[in-house]
Every structure is written in C-alpha cells, then in structure tokens.
Amino acid sequence: ITSFPAIGASFAELNPDNSAVIAMSGMEGLAVWLAAGGKPILSYRHVQTAEFLAMSPDGNFVVVGNDLGDITSYSTVSHSGRLKIFDYVVNTAVPLDAIVDEKSIVHALYQVGDGPILHHEYVDSSGGKLTIDLGPDFRRAWILRERLVAVATKNNDIKIFDVNTQTFTSTLRGHTRAIDSVALSPDGNFVA
C-alpha cells in the first residue's frame, strides 16, 4: 500500500495504465504521483474549489470544474500548463459534471440559473451547445457517456436522459435514500 500526501483530497483517479495517481485537493491543488512508490511527478496550484475531475481516455490530461463556472484542462504528463475550456460569465452557472470522449472532446453539463426553474446546458469543446430540460424534480446529474445523462430525482429515482432526442429513456427505481453518485460500467450495460 502506498499513501499519497494529498491533504483534503476531494477527488482521485488512476490513469488508464495504473501507473499514476491524480488527486485534487482544495488545499494543495492538482497533483500527479507515480502509483508505484508515490514519487511526485507534477503539481498545479490554484485557489478554486473543484466540483469534479474527469480524465481523458489516454490519461494525458484531466479536466476540473470549479465553483466559479470554469472547466480547465491540465496535462498529467508535463507542465505544458492549463487550458481553460469553458468560462461562464453568468455567475449562476455551476458545472455539474464532465467527461472526455475517445476523440478528446470534453462534454460538460452546467446548471444555469438560481430560481425555481433551472436551465441545464450541455456543451462540448468542439463548439456544440444545447439547452436541455431535466425536469422539476431534478436533484443532481452526471454525464454517463457522450450525450447520455443520469439524473437523480428528489424522490430517489435515477432517470436516463438522451441529449440527442431530449427525452428520458428509462427510470431506475428502488433507492431508499438520496443518490450522491452514479457511474456507468465500461461496457455501457450497467449503471451503479
């Protein structure tokens, strides 16, 4: 067992070949260590609180969403720097989740607005942008894969939303408590 000194880490990921650990800490920023032995490889300092971290399929970069509405890409293999991908000027835009597809396009889901009616925008780094309606009983949402969103409802169901058709395709019932996280199996057949 190797431990990594990520004080207050809120997110951690292994890269695809399990050779490096990437962790996000509100106190220390983003750091990358060799998985075997824990030697630090690189780090990025910043002050924003991360809402999520998503890794590219090749493991060469991660995207981090912060509470200011920004989503930024960080290299995990060199100090080639950071690249702000999305920068919302609307103060009420909150990034909910993001994924990186096989073509290294970042897909992000934002909640926009602070009233009883919330707008959700699905954006990607190739220039696509859609406003989507996840319904009034929305509680939290995650991107499962490109253009497929899981929505946790206030009555503890999970609804699967297809961004292309703008419809819910299925509902998973039976949870007795609030849903805090959702994940899709690599083969796309199961939701946990």
GIQUIRA-V623671 format. One line per field, one symbol per residue. ss: DSSP state (@ for helix, = for strand, . for the rest). phi: phi as a letter, one per 40 degrees, with the letter a starting at -180 (. if undefined). burial: # if it has 9 or more other ideal C-beta (glycine too) atoms within 8 Angstrom, else .. A space follows every 10 residues. Layout:
ss = ???
phi = ???
burial = ???
This chain:
ss = ........== ====.....= =====...== ====.....= ====.....= =====..... ======...= =====..... .======... ..======== .....===== ==......== ====....== ==.....=== =====..=== ===....=== ==....==== ==........ ...=...... =.
phi = .bbbcbcgcb aaaccdcgca bbbbbccbgb bbbcccggcc baabcabccc cabbbcdcgc abbbbbccgc bbcbcbbacc gbbccbbccc cccbccaabb cccgccbbbb bbhbccbbbb bbbbcchcab cbbcgccdba abccadgbbc bccccgcbbc bccccfbcca bbbhccbdcb aaabcdcgcb bb
burial = ...#.#..#. #####....# #####..### #####..#.. .###.....# #######.#. ######..## ######.... ...###.#.. ..######## #..####### ##.....### ####...... .#.##..### #####.#### ###..##### ###....#.. .#..#...#. .#.##..... #.
